[in-house]
Amino acid sequence: MEDLRLPRRHYMLAIVCYLAIPVVMIAGAALASLIDPEMARSHADYARDYHLLELAKTGVVAATAILMLVLWAATCYLVLISRQRSLSWLVLAAAGPFGFIVIALLGDRSPVPGDMYQQFTRKLKLYWRIPLEIVLFLAVWLLAYQCVMLLRDLMIAWTSYRTGIPVASIVAEQNASSGMHAFGEALETFYLVPLVYLLWPVLFNLASRLLKPRAIPPDPEARNSSEDPWLP
């Protein structure tokens, strides 16, 4: 019987782990912002309490960063497990999105029968696979960059609507600190690229199943009529 569990359970867990990274980052940043060392001003031992609150805030930031790294490593690990690949490839996780691209290109050593993406890539000759992956690489980075630019424009429009500040003033303020905003947009792009590579096989399989022509079952009434001995 054809196995239609696409993608595999480990691969789905990899997607969940990766989607949890920004959730952890936002939650950690929100928790850290609630811890203000200046809250110790009303305490008798200001110096000690200030130091403890500062350590707590630093601990929250460090724990958030460690948890994000664990989720990133878990994502790469689960992708390798789902494709039955050697864990030696896990060292590529240190290269960030570029290392993950290499991991995403690894084929599944034991693909399920209904995995159309793995069947498609396994049938490709090397002289077709290389240009296809180059085009996909450029398309993914372009898509990620355009998504970040769209999100920036939407945030500017929302801020202008909420505060009444003209869009030009908000853009000018961001340009004044362009380095910080450029760094943030680069991080967002680096996050979206592995996400697209993670979802690409899933979307490919879904599209293949939706576009696959379905066989029309024979009409039982027509078959019974043709077998009726009383008909000429």
SULQUIRA-V926444 format. One record per pair of residues at least 12 apart in sequence whose ideal C-beta (glycine too) atoms are under 7 Angstrom apart, sorted by sequence separation. I is the first residue (numbers start at 0). J is the second residue. D is the distance in whole Angstrom. If there is no record, write none. Layout:
BEGIN
i = <I | I>
j = <J | J>
d = <D | D>
END
This chain:
BEGIN
i = <36 | 39 | 76 | 38 | 75 | 88 | 106 | 155 | 106 | 155 | 36 | 36 | 75 | 88 | 34 | 36 | 72 | 34 | 71 | 84 | 34 | 79 | 82 | 75 | 78 | 82 | 83 | 84 | 31 | 34 | 82 | 83 | 82 | 83 | 75 | 31 | 104 | 30 | 31 | 27 | 27 | 151 | 27 | 100 | 147 | 24 | 23 | 147 | 147 | 23 | 24 | 23 | 144 | 147 | 143 | 146 | 20 | 23 | 143 | 143 | 20 | 19 | 20 | 140 | 143 | 139 | 142 | 16 | 139 | 16 | 17 | 139 | 16 | 13 | 16 | 13 | 12 | 13 | 10 | 9 | 10 | 13 | 9 | 10 | 9 | 7 | 6 | 116 | 116 | 115 | 116 | 115 | 114 | 115 | 96 | 103 | 95 | 99 | 96 | 100 | 96 | 99 | 5 | 4 | 5 | 2 | 5 | 2 | 3 | 1 | 2 | 1 | 21 | 17 | 17 | 17 | 14 | 13 | 6 | 6 | 5>
j = <49 | 52 | 89 | 52 | 89 | 102 | 120 | 169 | 121 | 170 | 52 | 53 | 92 | 105 | 52 | 56 | 92 | 55 | 92 | 105 | 56 | 102 | 105 | 99 | 102 | 106 | 107 | 108 | 56 | 59 | 107 | 108 | 108 | 109 | 102 | 59 | 132 | 59 | 60 | 59 | 60 | 184 | 63 | 136 | 184 | 63 | 63 | 187 | 188 | 66 | 67 | 67 | 188 | 191 | 188 | 191 | 67 | 70 | 191 | 192 | 70 | 70 | 71 | 192 | 195 | 192 | 195 | 70 | 195 | 73 | 74 | 196 | 74 | 74 | 77 | 77 | 77 | 78 | 77 | 77 | 78 | 81 | 80 | 81 | 81 | 81 | 81 | 200 | 203 | 203 | 204 | 204 | 204 | 207 | 189 | 196 | 189 | 193 | 192 | 196 | 193 | 196 | 111 | 111 | 113 | 111 | 114 | 112 | 113 | 112 | 113 | 113 | 190 | 193 | 194 | 197 | 197 | 197 | 200 | 201 | 204>
d = <5 | 6 | 6 | 6 | 6 | 6 | 6 | 5 | 6 | 7 | 4 | 5 | 4 | 7 | 6 | 7 | 5 | 5 | 6 | 5 | 4 | 7 | 6 | 6 | 6 | 7 | 7 | 7 | 5 | 7 | 4 | 4 | 7 | 5 | 6 | 5 | 6 | 5 | 5 | 6 | 7 | 7 | 3 | 7 | 5 | 6 | 6 | 5 | 5 | 5 | 6 | 6 | 6 | 7 | 5 | 6 | 5 | 7 | 4 | 5 | 5 | 6 | 7 | 6 | 6 | 6 | 6 | 5 | 5 | 5 | 5 | 6 | 5 | 5 | 7 | 4 | 5 | 5 | 7 | 5 | 7 | 7 | 5 | 4 | 4 | 5 | 7 | 4 | 4 | 7 | 5 | 5 | 6 | 4 | 5 | 4 | 6 | 4 | 5 | 6 | 5 | 7 | 7 | 7 | 6 | 4 | 6 | 6 | 5 | 5 | 6 | 5 | 7 | 7 | 6 | 6 | 5 | 7 | 6 | 6 | 5>
END
